[in-house]
Amino acid sequence: MPSFSKTQLKILKQADLESTHLSPERIAQIATQSDPKQLTDDQLLEFLQVCNALYRSGEPFISDADYDFIFLAELQKRHPQHPYLETVEPEIVAVGKTVALPEPMLSTEKTYSQSGIEKWLSRLEKAAEDCNVDFSTLIIRATPKLDGYAAYDDGKILYTRGDGRKGTDISRVFERGLKVGGNGKRGQGAGEIVVSQTYFSNHLADYFENSRNFQASIIKEKDLEQHALDAIQNHAAVFFPFSQLPAWQGTAAEVLADFDPIIETVYTLVDYDVEFIRTRKTVYKDKLQA
């Protein structure tokens, strides 16, 4: 049965998530059994909060798939409008005074199937009609959803995502030599700190349990160990702006006609860890962005 490490317990204490409804032993048991139906609503929520805090701090306790498909799915099933489903949880590893982000970095809307995309496209079509826009001419841009450490670069300061509205200054990563992916320019807004899968496997896997551990280590205030500095200096680790991500582009009709091939293509566009397919679109009555 898994148990919390000293580092994980420290993270939970820092996040004020020491057990209220669940003991550490009970949390470990739940992680092993992967059966959320036995939990009360309060226990399920606490388990999700604990696992999410550890994941964001580079010390995951359960897999991404178990978190999303088993436990988070159970909360969505019980309470589709639960506030937790719309909450951006603060990153734990970054310390320091929080400051307002230049623009909000909110949660993405998740979907795991073609039917979910079809529902999203239906909402987009309705919004296009409201804006007197020809839906068939809209271009959909599909990019990999990087599984890195989210941040925002305004050209002067690099902020953690924090709670989505306030973050912490981690500009020190650029002082350590971290480069910007894509065209290499600062000030391109939201993105993620990521490390090459190939480089991680060949040079870092002996030092870090997973790439999330490495990403978290980069932004900490302490001096970096040599293998982490090497990854930065070799440009294997970068801050990659979302605007610079390679993408598939096409119409909604093309998305529906070639859904599976498009997904396969998107997953191969980068040599970084990629999360499950997620979408987010904000539609305004006076302006349609797609």
PyMOL commands that set and color helices and strands:
alter all, ss='L'
color gray80, all
select helices_A, chain A and resi 6-14+24-33+36-38+41-56+64-78+83-86+114-130+135-137+172-175+197-204+211-219+226-233+242-244+252-257+259-267
alter helices_A, ss='H'
color red, helices_A
select strands_A, chain A and resi 98-100+109-110+140-142+149-153+158-160+166-168+179-180+189-195+237-241+248-250+278-279+283-284+287-288
alter strands_A, ss='S'
color yellow, strands_A
deselect
rebuild
show_as cartoon
